[in-house]
Amino acid sequence: MKEIFITGTGFWKPNEIVTNDEIVNSYNAYVDKFNEEFKAEIASGKKSELSYSSSEFIEKASGIKTRYILDKKNVLDPDVMKPTTPAELASNQSLLAEISIIAAKKAMEAAKINASEIDAVIMGTSHSARNYPAIAIEVQEELGIAGYGYDMLVGCSSTTFAISNAFSDISSGLANNILVINPELTSPANDFTLRDSHFIFGDACVATIVQSQATHNQSYKILNRKLVTQFSNNIRSDFSYMNRTDKLDRDDDELLFRQNGRSVFKEVCPMVVTIINQQLNDMNIDIRDIKRLWLHQANGNMISYVAKKLYGDNYDEKLAPMILAEYGNVASAGSVIAFNQTSDDFISGDKGVICSFGAGYSICSLVVEKV
C-alpha cells in the first residue's frame, strides 16, 4: 500500500470575536423582549417564559469562552439574532468557496505545493450552501486546479471522512495530491434564540493537503484510519428541498440544528473511546505512545471524558488540547484546527490521533506520525 501524508494545513476565521458576556447580554435582551411581547400567552400557559443565560453557565456547560462569528452585529442584535449573508447566486462567488480559497492557499503554502500539482478537491462540511454545482468544483475553477472535485456531508465528521476519502483516492492511484477543504459557516444554521445552544458555534474553515509523498519534514504519515457510523436522531437538521413539498408547514427555526445533548454525550463518547482503543490495539500501539489527541471540538466535557478514559483521570491537558475555548464549536473543522494549532512541538516519530465525531452518529479516527 502507498504511503500517504498530510503535508500542510491552513485555516480561515472571521475577523470579529464574540465573548460569552457579549452573547449572553444579547440573548438576555432577547429574553426580556420575548417575555414582554408574549406576556398574555405566557400567563395563559400557551407559551413558556424564557430564562436568562449566563457566562458561568456557558463555560461550565461547554468550556467555550469566545467564538468568531461572520456577522457579529446582526447575531448580537436582539431584533435580528442571525447573521446576514450574501445570496447564493450564479452571478457571484459562493461565500463557502470564498473562505475555502483563503484556507486552501494557506494549506498549499504550508505544503509547498502549487495548484498545478493538485489532482482533486474534496469538500466536506456539516452544512453546504447549495446542492449543486459542488462548492469543491467552484474552488477548483477559481484556483486553476485540473482533475476533479466533489462535495460530501457527514456532519461533524466531515473533515476526517474527507481526508479518509483523499487517502482512498490516492491509494487507488486515482490521484497523487488532493486538496481537502472544510468550510464551516455554522452561524446561519444556529438558532441564537435557544438558551441551550445560542453560545455553541463559531465560524471557521480549514484546508488540508494530502499527498502520496512527504514533500518536507513537517509532513505527517497517515498510519491508519478507522470509520464507524451508527444511526441516531439525537443530532438532526431537517432542512431540505423537500420541505416545500411536505405538509408540515414548519417555521424556519424548526429546520435548524437541533440536538439532544445529554444523549449525545452518553452515547457518542463511549463509542469514541472504544474505537480509538480498538484502533491502537490493532496497530499494537500503546496509548502512552500517542503524544496528542486532536479531538472534535464540540464540548470541553466530551474532550475531557475521552481523554480521561484513554490516558487516566490525571492526564496532562496538553494531551487533548481544547481550542474550542477560543473558537467555539466549529463543527467538522475543529479537530484539524486543533492539529494545526498544537502540533509544532512534534518531532520525527511522534504519533497523534485526529478524531472527529458527530451527527449520524459518525466517527472517523486517523493515526498520524511525524516524518
N, C-alpha and C positions, 0 to 999 in steps of 0.2 A: 504494500500500500504506500502511496505517496506520502511524504512528509508535508504537512500543511501548516502555515504560520499566520498569526496575527502580526502584521508589520507596522501598523500605525492606527491611532485613533484620534479623533478630533470632535469637539462639540461646540454647540451654539446655545446661548441662553439670552433671554430678553435683557434689556438694559435696566429695567426697573425692578427693584427688590421690594417685597411686601413683608412687613414684620407681623408677628402674631398680634401685637397691640393694634396695629392698623386694621387688620382684617376683622378682629373682634369688635372694634369700635364701629366699623361699617355694619357688621351683622347685627349688633345690638340696636343700632339706629333703625335698621330694617324691622327688627322685632317690635320696637316701640310703634313704628308706623303701622305694621300689620295689626297689632293688638288694638290700636285705636280705631283703625278703619273697620275692623270686623268685631267691634265691641258687642254689638247686639247678637250676632251669630255665636260668639263665644259664650255669652251669658245664657243663650238658649240651648247650648250643647251641640249646635250644628257644626261648629269649628272648635279646634283645640287652641288654647292660648300658647303662644311660642315662648320659650325660655331663653334667657341670655346664655351666651358663650363666655369663655374667659381664656386668657393666655395660659393660665395654670392648667386648665382642663386640656387644652390643645397639647401642651408639651408632655403632660402625663400620659395622655392617650396615644400619642404618636411619636414623640421625640422631635417633632418639627418646630423650628424656631423662625425660619423665614422661608420664602419661596420667590421665584422670579416669575412674573406674570406679564403676558404680552400687552395687555391694555389695563394698566393699574387704575387709571382714572375711572373708567366705567365699571370695573369689577367692584370698586370700593364705593360707588355711588349707590346709596340705599334705594334710589328710584330706578336703578338700572340692574345692578347685580349680575352683570355678564359682560364679557368683552365684546367690542365691535370689531369685526373682521371684514376684509375686502371680499366682495363676491367672487365665487369661483366661476369665471367666465373664460370662454375661448380666447378672448382678446387680451387677457392679462395672465401673468405667470402665477401659478398656484403659490399660496403662502407656504405650504408644506415643501414645495420644490425650492422656494427661496431660502428657507432656513436649512434645508438639506444640502444645498450647494455650498453654503458657508461652512458647515461642519465637514463636508466632503473635502473641500480644499485644504482644511487643516489636517485631516487624516492623510491625504495624499502627500502633503509636505512632510509629515512625520514619517511616512513610509518611504519617502524619497522616490516617488513614482509619479509619472505623468499620465494624463488622461489617455494618451495614445497607447499606453501599455495595458490599460484596463479592458477586460473582455466582457464584463457584465455588471449590471447594477441590480441589487435586490433591496427593495424597501420593505421593512417590517414595522408595523405600528399597531397600537391598540385602537386608533380611530383614524381612518383615512378621510381625506377631503372629498373624495368622489369615488364612484365605482370604476370609471374608465374615462379617458385613457389613463394608464398607470402613471402614478407620480414618478416611479423609477424611470420610465421612458422619457418623461419630461426632463428629469435631471440628466439622463444620458444625452439627450439632444443638446441641452444647454452647455454641458461640459465637453461635448465633442467626443463622446465615447462610442466606439463601434461595438458590434456584438448584440447583446440582448439585455432586456430589463423586465422585471415584473414586481408586482406588489403582493404582499401576503399579510395576513392578520391572525395573530394568535394571542390576543390580549396582551397582558404584561410580560409574556414570554417571547414576544415577537422578535426582540433583538437577538437573543441567543438562538432561537429557532432559525432566524435568517442567517446567522453565522454558520449554523449547522448545515443549512442548505448550500451555502457557499462552499463549505468543506466537501459536501457530496458532489457538487458540480465540478470542483477541481479534481477530486479523487477519481471521478469517472472519465476525466480527460476533456470534458466539455469546455473548460476554461482554465486559465493559469492564474489570473489576477482578477479579483472581484471586489467591487465597492459595495459595502452593506451600509444602508442609511436607515435611521430610525427617528423620524420626526415625531415628537410627542407634544402637540398642542392640546393639552388636557383641559385648559380653562373653558373653551367653548362647550365641552361636554360635562362640565361640573355645575351642579346646582348650588350656587353660593348662598341660597336661602335655607339650606338644610343644616341644622346645628351639628349633626354627626359627620358631615363631610365638607362643610364650607371652607375648611382650612387645609385640606389634604394636599391638593395638587399644585404642581408648578409646571411651567412650560420649558421645554428643552429639546435639543436634537443632538444625537450622537451618530458618528460615522466610523466605520471600521474597514480597514484594508486587509483582505485575506488573500494570501499568495502561496504558490507552490514552492517558493524559495524564501529563505531568510535573507533579506537583502541588506541587513545591517544588524549590529549587535544589540539593538533594542527590540528585536523580534521575540515572539513567544510561539513556541511549537504547541499546536493543539494535540494533546496526547490521547484524549478520549472524549466521547460525547455520550450522554445518556438522556433520552427524551421519554417522558411519560405524560399521558393525558387521562383524565377521568371526568366524566360529565357531572356538572353541578350548575344549578341556577343561582347560587349564592353571590356570584358577581355577574351582572347582566346589564346589557343595553339593548333595547328593542327597536332602536332607530333603523328604519329600512324603507326602501321604495314601496314595499307592500303596505306601509302604514296608510297610504292613500286609498287602498282598496279594501281594507278590513272594515269592520262595522263598529269599532270601539270608540272612534272619535276622541282619541286621547289628547290631552294637553301636551305641549312641547316638553314640559318638565317631566312627564311620565316616561319620556323616551330617552332621558339622560342616564348617566351612570347611576346604578344602584347596587348596594351590596349589603349582605348580612355579615357584618364584620366579625362578630364573635364566632359564628360558624366557620367562616373562612380561616380564622386563626386556629381553631381547634382541629380542623380537618387538613389544611394545607401544610402547616408547619411540621407535624409528624411525618407527612409524606416526603417533604424535602430532606429531613434528617435521614430517613430510611434510604432514599435514593442516593444521596451522597455517600453514605456508609457502604451501600452495596457497590457503588461505582469504585470506590477506593479499595474495597476488599477484592473485587475482581481484578484490580490492577496491582494488587499486593503492595499498596501504598498505605503507610500509617498516617493517621490524621496529624500526628506531630511533625510529619514531613511536608504538610501543607502550610505554607507561610502566611497565606491570606485567603479569606473567603470574601469574594466580591458578590454580595447577595442582592437580590431585588430590594430596592429601597422604598418599600411601601410603608413600613411602620417599624419604629425602633424596638418595640416589644417582640415583633416577629424575628427580627435580626438577632436580638439577644437570646431568644428561645433556641433558635437553630444553633447558634454559636455555643451556648452552654451545653446542649445535648451532644455536640461533637467534641468540644475542647474541655468541657468541665465548667463548673459553676464559677470558678475564679479566673476565667480566661482573660487574657490581655485584650483590651478593646481594639488595639491595633490589628488584631487577627481578623476582625469583622467590622471594617470602618462603616460609619453611618454618615454618608454625605447628605442624607435627607435632612439633617438639621439645618443645612443652608439651602438646599434646593427643593425640599419638599418631595412628595411622591411624583416623580416624573415618568410614571408608567414604565414601559419596557426599557426605556433608556437608562434607568438607574444603575443597573449592575455594571454596565460598561463605562458609564461616567465615573463610578467608584473605581473601576480598574484604571481609567485614565488619570484620575486624581491621586491615587495612592499606590502606585507601582514603581515609583522612582528608586526605591531602596532595594529592588530586586537585583541579584547578581546571577551569573550563569549557573544553571542547575536548580534555582529556586522554583518551587511549584505553587500554583494557586488554583482556586476554583471560581469560575464565573457562573453563577446560577441565578436564573430568573424563574419566577413562578407567578401565576395569576389566573385570570378567567379561563374557564374550560371545564375543570381545572387543567392547567398545563404547566409542565416543569421541564426545563432543559438545563443540564449541568455540563459545563465544559472544564476539563482539567488541562491546564496550560503550564508550560515550563519555559523559563527564560533561557535563550540560547547562549 
